Every structure is written in C-alpha cells, then in structure tokens.
Amino acid sequence: MTAASTPKGERRRQALVEAAAALLVEGGFDAIRHRAVAERAGLPLASTTYYFDSLDELIEAAAEHHGRAELAHGRAKLEELTTLPRGVDALVDLALDLLLGPESRDRDAEAVLLRYERLVATPRRPYLRPLMRQLGADLQALLLEIFARSGREMDTAQVERIIALVDGTVVNALVEIHPDPRGAARRVLREALT
C-alpha cells in the first residue's frame, strides 16, 4: 500500500483536486499551477507532484470534479422538480442553471465569462476532450429528463439546438459587454420555449 492509497493520502489528493477546481472556476486553466493549488489546499508544494503525474492530470481531475459537481446539482434540482412550479420561467431558470452554472447575483457576468473561457480553451487541451464529451452527454441527458418531467418532450437534436441557442446568445452578450448575459439567455430561451 502506497501513501497515496491510504485514507490520509486520499484526503490530501481530494483536497488538491478541490483546490484546483476552485481555482479553475475563479481563473480558468491558467490559474491552476502547482504552487497555487498547494497553497489553496494548505499542503506542501511537493504534494501536487506526488499525487499527480503532471499538471495536465491535475487539471483533468479538477475539470472532472467541477463538472460532476454541477451535474449532481442538476440532478438534485431534477429530484425537486415534482415540488417546484412547472411553468416556463421555472424551466428556463433550471435549464440556465445547468448550462451557465448556478446564478450568483454578485458577479454573474464574470462567472459566465470564466465558464465560457474554460469551454473555449478546452479544445487546446486534447487530454480533456473525452472527459468533456462525456460531461456534455451527461448534461444533455439531464436536460432531456428535466424537459420530460416538465411536460415538454424533446429529442436530442432539439436539446442540442437549445444549448446552441443559449451558447450563441451568451457569447454575443459577452462580446457586446452586456451586463447581464444570463438575462439575455433567459429572454431568448423563454421565447423559444413558449
């Protein structure tokens, strides 16, 4: 048994992954550096290279941790759907939470910008492509189920168009330095669903 496979080692590795995921959300891929992750986790610098063979492996673990956490949040929202209102506005807000991340009123435009920067930067990291494809497929499946439980049967192609509509609206709002990209996406998605 190696030190990395002990309970203490697993806790340290998880602390590094969580620290890297927080840095990813706050500053994108460039924010994940060995020193920054170790400092955020409160661990020695050498721990990042002990538990991860490369910075790419650490970045992948951070992206997976963050993506799985967002999907878990979406699944929890799905389970609450039987008690939530099923109107168009509730459905739009739920879909935007999944596509743009949970709303944060204090810095929503910045959070959305960082999210899209991560998505756009992913193709430059080929090692992330399989993970991102899987997370994207899981997101589509979750959206399909949410629409179905809300009384709106859709197929995969329709969900892909909804995602493209939201992505295009958000990117356009970010280019125009729109103070509320989520609001722009909300308006367009609401029109598409009514």
GUVEX-487079 format. One record per residue (C-alpha): x, y, z; residue number from 1. Coordinates in Angstrom, 2 decimals. Layout:
<atoms>
{px->X, py->Y, pz->Z, k->NUM}
...
</atoms>
This chain:
<atoms>
{px->0.00, py->0.00, pz->0.00, k->1}
{px->1.43, py->3.39, pz->-1.00, k->2}
{px->0.96, py->6.58, pz->0.97, k->3}
{px->-1.33, py->7.87, pz->-1.81, k->4}
{px->-3.76, py->4.98, pz->-1.27, k->5}
{px->-4.12, py->5.46, pz->2.49, k->6}
{px->-7.10, py->7.36, pz->3.89, k->7}
{px->-4.80, py->10.30, pz->4.67, k->8}
{px->-3.40, py->10.17, pz->1.13, k->9}
{px->-6.88, py->10.08, pz->-0.37, k->10}
{px->-7.90, py->13.09, pz->1.74, k->11}
{px->-4.82, py->15.01, pz->0.58, k->12}
{px->-5.40, py->14.12, pz->-3.06, k->13}
{px->-9.05, py->15.17, pz->-2.76, k->14}
{px->-8.02, py->18.45, pz->-1.12, k->15}
{px->-5.73, py->19.14, pz->-4.08, k->16}
{px->-8.50, py->18.33, pz->-6.57, k->17}
{px->-10.96, py->20.60, pz->-4.76, k->18}
{px->-8.41, py->23.41, pz->-4.58, k->19}
{px->-7.64, py->23.06, pz->-8.30, k->20}
{px->-11.37, py->23.00, pz->-9.13, k->21}
{px->-11.90, py->26.23, pz->-7.15, k->22}
{px->-9.00, py->27.87, pz->-8.99, k->23}
{px->-10.43, py->26.65, pz->-12.31, k->24}
{px->-13.75, py->28.32, pz->-11.58, k->25}
{px->-12.11, py->31.53, pz->-10.37, k->26}
{px->-9.48, py->31.99, pz->-13.04, k->27}
{px->-9.66, py->29.34, pz->-15.73, k->28}
{px->-7.00, py->26.82, pz->-16.70, k->29}
{px->-4.15, py->29.29, pz->-16.33, k->30}
{px->-4.95, py->29.70, pz->-12.63, k->31}
{px->-4.08, py->26.05, pz->-11.95, k->32}
{px->-0.41, py->25.95, pz->-11.08, k->33}
{px->1.34, py->23.57, pz->-8.70, k->34}
{px->2.14, py->26.30, pz->-6.18, k->35}
{px->-1.31, py->27.91, pz->-6.29, k->36}
{px->-3.06, py->24.55, pz->-5.83, k->37}
{px->-0.81, py->23.52, pz->-2.94, k->38}
{px->-1.29, py->26.87, pz->-1.21, k->39}
{px->-5.08, py->26.75, pz->-1.67, k->40}
{px->-5.15, py->23.19, pz->-0.28, k->41}
{px->-2.84, py->24.07, pz->2.60, k->42}
{px->-0.40, py->21.34, pz->1.59, k->43}
{px->3.30, py->21.27, pz->0.71, k->44}
{px->4.21, py->22.12, pz->-2.88, k->45}
{px->5.67, py->18.64, pz->-3.42, k->46}
{px->2.28, py->17.06, pz->-2.78, k->47}
{px->0.99, py->18.15, pz->-6.19, k->48}
{px->3.67, py->16.15, pz->-7.99, k->49}
{px->3.41, py->13.27, pz->-5.53, k->50}
{px->-0.30, py->12.72, pz->-6.12, k->51}
{px->-0.42, py->13.74, pz->-9.81, k->52}
{px->1.99, py->12.71, pz->-12.56, k->53}
{px->1.58, py->16.03, pz->-14.38, k->54}
{px->-0.16, py->19.37, pz->-14.27, k->55}
{px->-2.42, py->18.09, pz->-17.08, k->56}
{px->-3.57, py->15.23, pz->-14.85, k->57}
{px->-4.35, py->17.69, pz->-12.05, k->58}
{px->-6.26, py->19.96, pz->-14.46, k->59}
{px->-8.25, py->16.98, pz->-15.74, k->60}
{px->-9.11, py->15.93, pz->-12.18, k->61}
{px->-10.21, py->19.49, pz->-11.38, k->62}
{px->-12.37, py->19.73, pz->-14.52, k->63}
{px->-13.98, py->16.38, pz->-13.78, k->64}
{px->-14.61, py->17.27, pz->-10.14, k->65}
{px->-16.24, py->20.56, pz->-11.10, k->66}
{px->-18.26, py->19.05, pz->-13.95, k->67}
{px->-19.54, py->16.18, pz->-11.80, k->68}
{px->-20.46, py->18.61, pz->-9.00, k->69}
{px->-22.51, py->20.69, pz->-11.46, k->70}
{px->-24.26, py->17.57, pz->-12.75, k->71}
{px->-25.01, py->16.47, pz->-9.17, k->72}
{px->-26.51, py->19.91, pz->-8.53, k->73}
{px->-28.66, py->19.47, pz->-11.64, k->74}
{px->-29.79, py->16.00, pz->-10.57, k->75}
{px->-30.76, py->17.37, pz->-7.15, k->76}
{px->-32.81, py->20.06, pz->-8.89, k->77}
{px->-34.41, py->17.35, pz->-11.03, k->78}
{px->-35.47, py->15.44, pz->-7.91, k->79}
{px->-37.07, py->18.62, pz->-6.54, k->80}
{px->-38.97, py->19.15, pz->-9.78, k->81}
{px->-42.08, py->17.41, pz->-8.50, k->82}
{px->-42.46, py->20.15, pz->-5.87, k->83}
{px->-41.31, py->23.10, pz->-7.98, k->84}
{px->-43.62, py->25.07, pz->-10.27, k->85}
{px->-43.52, py->23.71, pz->-13.81, k->86}
{px->-44.10, py->26.94, pz->-15.65, k->87}
{px->-41.87, py->28.19, pz->-18.45, k->88}
{px->-39.98, py->30.60, pz->-16.18, k->89}
{px->-39.06, py->27.85, pz->-13.71, k->90}
{px->-37.97, py->25.59, pz->-16.56, k->91}
{px->-35.86, py->28.36, pz->-18.14, k->92}
{px->-34.15, py->29.12, pz->-14.83, k->93}
{px->-33.42, py->25.44, pz->-14.25, k->94}
{px->-32.01, py->24.98, pz->-17.76, k->95}
{px->-29.82, py->28.08, pz->-17.35, k->96}
{px->-28.53, py->26.80, pz->-14.02, k->97}
{px->-27.38, py->23.67, pz->-15.83, k->98}
{px->-25.94, py->25.47, pz->-18.86, k->99}
{px->-24.41, py->28.52, pz->-17.15, k->100}
{px->-23.93, py->27.35, pz->-13.59, k->101}
{px->-25.96, py->28.40, pz->-10.58, k->102}
{px->-26.87, py->32.06, pz->-10.57, k->103}
{px->-24.64, py->34.26, pz->-8.41, k->104}
{px->-26.12, py->37.69, pz->-8.20, k->105}
{px->-22.93, py->39.41, pz->-7.05, k->106}
{px->-20.76, py->38.53, pz->-10.07, k->107}
{px->-22.86, py->36.60, pz->-12.53, k->108}
{px->-21.40, py->38.15, pz->-15.72, k->109}
{px->-17.85, py->37.40, pz->-14.59, k->110}
{px->-18.77, py->33.83, pz->-13.61, k->111}
{px->-20.40, py->33.23, pz->-17.01, k->112}
{px->-17.37, py->34.73, pz->-18.79, k->113}
{px->-14.99, py->32.44, pz->-16.91, k->114}
{px->-17.21, py->29.45, pz->-17.69, k->115}
{px->-17.12, py->30.17, pz->-21.44, k->116}
{px->-13.38, py->30.84, pz->-21.34, k->117}
{px->-12.93, py->27.33, pz->-19.91, k->118}
{px->-15.17, py->25.81, pz->-22.56, k->119}
{px->-13.39, py->27.59, pz->-25.41, k->120}
{px->-9.94, py->26.72, pz->-24.01, k->121}
{px->-10.76, py->23.02, pz->-23.73, k->122}
{px->-10.01, py->22.14, pz->-27.39, k->123}
{px->-6.41, py->23.27, pz->-26.86, k->124}
{px->-6.10, py->20.51, pz->-24.27, k->125}
{px->-6.67, py->17.25, pz->-26.18, k->126}
{px->-6.44, py->15.20, pz->-22.98, k->127}
{px->-9.70, py->16.87, pz->-21.82, k->128}
{px->-11.73, py->16.02, pz->-24.93, k->129}
{px->-13.00, py->12.58, pz->-23.80, k->130}
{px->-13.99, py->13.97, pz->-20.40, k->131}
{px->-15.75, py->16.98, pz->-21.89, k->132}
{px->-17.62, py->14.79, pz->-24.39, k->133}
{px->-18.83, py->12.58, pz->-21.54, k->134}
{px->-19.83, py->15.53, pz->-19.36, k->135}
{px->-21.64, py->17.07, pz->-22.35, k->136}
{px->-23.55, py->13.85, pz->-23.00, k->137}
{px->-24.49, py->13.61, pz->-19.32, k->138}
{px->-25.69, py->17.23, pz->-19.40, k->139}
{px->-27.83, py->16.58, pz->-22.49, k->140}
{px->-29.37, py->13.52, pz->-20.85, k->141}
{px->-30.15, py->15.52, pz->-17.73, k->142}
{px->-31.75, py->18.30, pz->-19.78, k->143}
{px->-33.83, py->15.75, pz->-21.70, k->144}
{px->-35.14, py->14.34, pz->-18.41, k->145}
{px->-35.84, py->17.79, pz->-16.99, k->146}
{px->-37.81, py->18.79, pz->-20.08, k->147}
{px->-39.72, py->15.48, pz->-19.99, k->148}
{px->-40.64, py->15.86, pz->-16.31, k->149}
{px->-41.79, py->19.38, pz->-17.08, k->150}
{px->-44.19, py->18.09, pz->-19.71, k->151}
{px->-42.05, py->19.07, pz->-22.70, k->152}
{px->-40.91, py->16.01, pz->-24.60, k->153}
{px->-37.81, py->16.80, pz->-26.66, k->154}
{px->-35.34, py->14.74, pz->-28.61, k->155}
{px->-31.57, py->15.04, pz->-28.57, k->156}
{px->-31.49, py->17.30, pz->-31.63, k->157}
{px->-33.92, py->19.75, pz->-30.00, k->158}
{px->-31.83, py->19.85, pz->-26.82, k->159}
{px->-28.70, py->20.44, pz->-28.91, k->160}
{px->-30.47, py->23.41, pz->-30.56, k->161}
{px->-31.47, py->24.78, pz->-27.13, k->162}
{px->-27.85, py->24.54, pz->-25.95, k->163}
{px->-26.62, py->26.22, pz->-29.16, k->164}
{px->-29.21, py->28.97, pz->-28.76, k->165}
{px->-28.12, py->29.67, pz->-25.18, k->166}
{px->-24.41, py->29.47, pz->-26.05, k->167}
{px->-24.77, py->31.81, pz->-29.02, k->168}
{px->-26.80, py->34.31, pz->-27.03, k->169}
{px->-24.34, py->34.30, pz->-24.13, k->170}
{px->-21.28, py->34.65, pz->-26.36, k->171}
{px->-22.93, py->37.52, pz->-28.23, k->172}
{px->-23.82, py->39.21, pz->-24.92, k->173}
{px->-20.24, py->38.79, pz->-23.68, k->174}
{px->-18.83, py->40.25, pz->-26.92, k->175}
{px->-21.15, py->43.24, pz->-26.58, k->176}
{px->-20.10, py->43.56, pz->-22.93, k->177}
{px->-23.70, py->43.04, pz->-21.91, k->178}
{px->-24.00, py->43.46, pz->-18.13, k->179}
{px->-26.42, py->40.52, pz->-17.88, k->180}
{px->-25.60, py->37.63, pz->-20.25, k->181}
{px->-27.84, py->35.32, pz->-18.20, k->182}
{px->-30.72, py->37.74, pz->-18.63, k->183}
{px->-30.17, py->37.81, pz->-22.40, k->184}
{px->-30.13, py->34.00, pz->-22.49, k->185}
{px->-33.23, py->33.88, pz->-20.28, k->186}
{px->-35.20, py->36.09, pz->-22.70, k->187}
{px->-34.20, py->34.10, pz->-25.78, k->188}
{px->-34.77, py->30.71, pz->-24.18, k->189}
{px->-38.14, py->31.77, pz->-22.80, k->190}
{px->-39.23, py->32.84, pz->-26.30, k->191}
{px->-38.04, py->29.52, pz->-27.73, k->192}
{px->-39.99, py->27.52, pz->-25.15, k->193}
{px->-43.29, py->29.43, pz->-25.39, k->194}
</atoms>
